[in-house]
Amino acid sequence: MGKFTFRLPDIGEGIAEAEIVGWHVKVGDRVEEDGRLADMMTDKATVEMESPVSGTVIEVAGEVGDVIAIGSPLVVIEVEGEGIVEEPAAAAAPKAPVVEQRIEAENPDAGDVEKAVTADHGAPASTRSARADSLEPAPTPPAPAPQPARPEPVEARPRTPVQSAKVLASPAVRVRAQELGIDLGEVRPAEDGRIRHADLDAFLSYNAGGGFRAPGTKGQDQQVKVIGLRRRIAQNMAESKRNIPHFSYVEECDVTALEEMRAQLNSARGEKPKLTMLPLLITAICRTLPHFPMINARFDDEGGVVKRYGAVHLGMATQTDAGLMVPVIRDAQDKNIWQLAREIVRLANAARDGSARSDELSGSTLTITSLGPLGGVATTPVINRPEVAIIGPNRIVERPMFVSDGQGGERIAKRKLMNVSISCDHRVVDGWDAASFVQALKRLIETPVLLLAD
C-alpha cells in the first residue's frame, strides 16, 4: 500500500491560508475519487475540497477552526500500490465552491426596513456542515412532517435526552444534540428532512444558545468555538472598531407622507413588486450623496488615500443563518424604486441560500442597516470597513406632534416618525458634514414627491 498526500491547493488569487470549517471524513474512513474531504473558508469564499484518489484516510491536518497554509498537507490517504505520492501544491482549484460569502462588516438585521432581507431560520444549504455525511446513513424513513419555521416554546413539553426515532439524523448529530440538551423534534431541518450539525447551530443561534426554557429552569454552560463566518465577523468588527474613530449622529424624520405615498404606489403597482420602505430610502440616499461626496467613499489606511465614488454601490446588511452578510446593489443611483425593490429581494435571497457571487458580496461604497421592528429609538452601527459611513434607519413609531393647521396656527396630529442614524469615520468625515447630509436626507424623506421628480 502507498500513501497519497493531498495538499491544500491554491483556491484563489492572493489567498495564503484557509480555515477548516467542516470535515466530511475522519481517520479510518474510506473515500472515493471526487469524494468530499473538507470545507475550507477563506476571506472570500467557502470551498469544498474533493479527493483526487480513492483510498482510506489515515491522517487529517487538524480540527474544525484550525487555519492551514496553502500548499500544506490537508489529508493523507492510503492507496493501493507502492511508494509515497504527493499532490502538487499548485494543484488546480477545487471543482465547486460551496458558497461565496465575502464578509465586510458587522451590521444589524436589515429586516425592518425591508422584510425581504429578514432571514429564514433554516441554514442555507451551501453553508451547511456535512460532518454527519461521513457516518453510515440510517435507513431512510418516510419524510417527516414539516417543522414550524420557529421552534415552539418548551414550557409545554419536557426535554428528554432520548431523541425521537422518527427524526432523521446521524448518530453524531444525535449525540451532540443530547449533549446540548436539544430535542431534535424542535429542530427544523434545512433540506431533505435530515438534521445536520449546521441545523443545530442555527437552532442554537436563534434560541440564544440552547432554546427556550421554562421559567426557573437552569440552562447548561456551553463553550462554543468561534469558527468560520462567525470568526470572520469577529475579526472584521475588531479591526473596524480598533482602526476607525467612530462618531454617530441621529435625526428624527416625519415619514407620514412617505408612507402614504408608498401605500398609493402599491395600490396601483400591477405586476410590479410590492414596495417596502427600503427602495424609497435608497432613492433618497442616492439623490443626496452627490452633494456630500465625502460620505460615499472608502479609506485606504495604509496608503493614506480616500477614494470618493461617483457611483453608489450600496451594501445592504442582511441577516442569514450563517451570519451577517452584505450583498451589494450595484449602481443604485441608476435604478428606479421598482428596480431597487426587485434587486433587494434577489440579493437578499441569494445571500440566504448561498448563491450570491463574490462580486455581489463585495465592493460596497456605503452600507444601510436596520434592526427592523427591534430598531428602538436609535442605533450606533459599526462601519463596514473600508467604507467611511453607515446609515441606520430605525423603527417607525406613531406619536402626537404639533403640525401646521394651514391658517398660520398649529394643531396636534398623529404622525409616523422614524429616527435615522449615521456612523462616520471621523478621520474622513466631519461632524458638520454628517449632520448636513442627514438634514438634506430628511428634507427628501419628508417631501417624498421629490423622490419621483426628474
Buried (B, 14 or more C-beta within 10 A) or exposed (E): EBBBBBBBBBBBEEBEBBBBBBBBBEEEBEBEEEBBBBBBBBBBBBBBBBBBBBBBBBEBBBEBEEBBEBBBBBBBBBBEEEEEBEBEBEBEEBEEBBBBBBBBBBBBBBBBBBBBBBBBBBBBBBBBBBBBBBEEEEEEEEEBEEBEEEBEEBEEEEBEEEBEEEBBBBEBBBEBBBEBBBBBBBBBBBEEBBBBBBBBBBBBBBBEBBBEBEEEEEEEEEEEEEBBBBBBBBEBBEEBBEBBEBBBBBBBBBBBBBBEBBEEBEEEEEEBBEBBBBBBBBBBBBBBBEEBEBBBBBBEEEEEEBEBBEBBBBBBBBBBBBBBBBBBBBEBBEBEBBBBBBBBBBBBBBBBBBBBEBEBBBBBBBBBBBBBEEBEEBBBBBBBBBBBBBBBBBBBEEEEBEBEEEEEEEEEEEBBBBBBBBBBBBEBBEEEBBBBBBEBBBEBBBEBEEBEEE
